[in-house]
Amino acid sequence: MTQDRVIYGIANCDTVKRARAWLVAQAIPHQFHDFARADVPLARLDAWLAACGWETVLNRKGTTWRKLDEAVRAAVLDAGSAREVMLAHPSCIKRPVVDWADGGSTVGFDAAHWQTR
């Protein structure tokens, strides 16, 4: 990888925009992986689920989640079922997800926490 950090999300997401702007303002080099232009990397999704937990990675507050059929939402009971929904609907992944230079990953944007990375 040419950059130490990779930020994953959707380019038109306001939180992703704020996070990317923060990284630029802090002069932190990074790559951006847009779920809308490239698929969700399966190995990375599995790593995020293992490291952060499916309840953290799954965005249950977003429009995409709310528009899903009630039966689909009710069937999400564990990491496996959450993974299937996130693969079918990448907007159900809480954004941004960042793979940091130290090998750790974070979900969501928290400038104060990112400052310590």
N, C-alpha and C positions, 0 to 999 in steps of 0.2 A: 504494500500500500504506500502510495506516495505521500499521503497526509497522515498525521498521527491521530486525527479524530474524524469520525464520520457522523453526520447528523442525518437522521432518517425522518421523513415526513412527507407532507404534501405542500408544494410551493405556495398555494393560495391560502393556506391555513394561517390565521393571524398569530397564533402562538409560535408557529414555526418561523414566521417572518420576524417576530420580536427576538426569538432565540438566535437566528442567523445574524441579525443586526448587532446583537450583544457580542457575539463571537468576533465579528468584524471590528467592532469598537474596541474590543480587548486585544486586538491583533493576534487572535488565536487561529492558526491555520486549520482548515478543515475541508472535508469534501461534503457535498450534499447528495443524498440519494432520495430521489422523488418517487414515492410509491405510485404516483399517477403515470409516470413515464417508464418505470422499471418495476418489475415484480418485487414483492416482499421477499427478501432472501430467506429461504427456509432455515438454513443453519443459524442465521442471526435471530430469527423469531424464536427458534427453539432455545437459543442461549438466553434471550431476554426473559422468556417464560421461566427458565430454570433459575436465573439470577434474581429476577425482580418479582416473580409470581404473576400468575395469570390475572389476578384481580387488579393488579397495578397496571399491567400492559393493556388490558381491555378497557376501552373508553365507553363507559355506559352513560355518559352525559351528553354525547354528541347526537347530532341530527340523524346520522346513519343508523346508530343503534335504535333510536326512538322509532325510526321508520321500518325497522325489521318486524316481521310477523311475530306476534306474541308467542307463538309456539317455538319459533327459532330462539327467541330470547330466553324462554323458560327452559329450553334444552341445554343452555350453557351452564354446566354444573362443575366443570373441572378444566384442567389445562388442555386436555385433548379436544373437548367440545369448543372451548374458547378459541383454540388454534384454528379449527376449521372455519369458524365464523370470521376470524381475522384474515385468513387467507382468501376467503370468498369476498370479503368487504374490508379492504385495507384501511378504510377510513375509521374502522372500529379499533384501530391501534391508537392508543393515546400518544399524542405527539408533543414535542419531538422525542425520539429515542436517540440517545447519543452513545456511541462507543468511544470511550476516552483513551488517551494514549497509555494510561496505566493498565488497560485491559478491562476496566470496569464499565458498566453501562448505567445510564440514568434514564428515567421516563418522566416527561414533562419538563417545563422550563421553570427553574428557580435560580435567579441570578445570584442570590446570596450563597446558595449551595455550590453553584458552578464556580464561584470565585475561589473556592477552596480546592478545586480540581487541578 
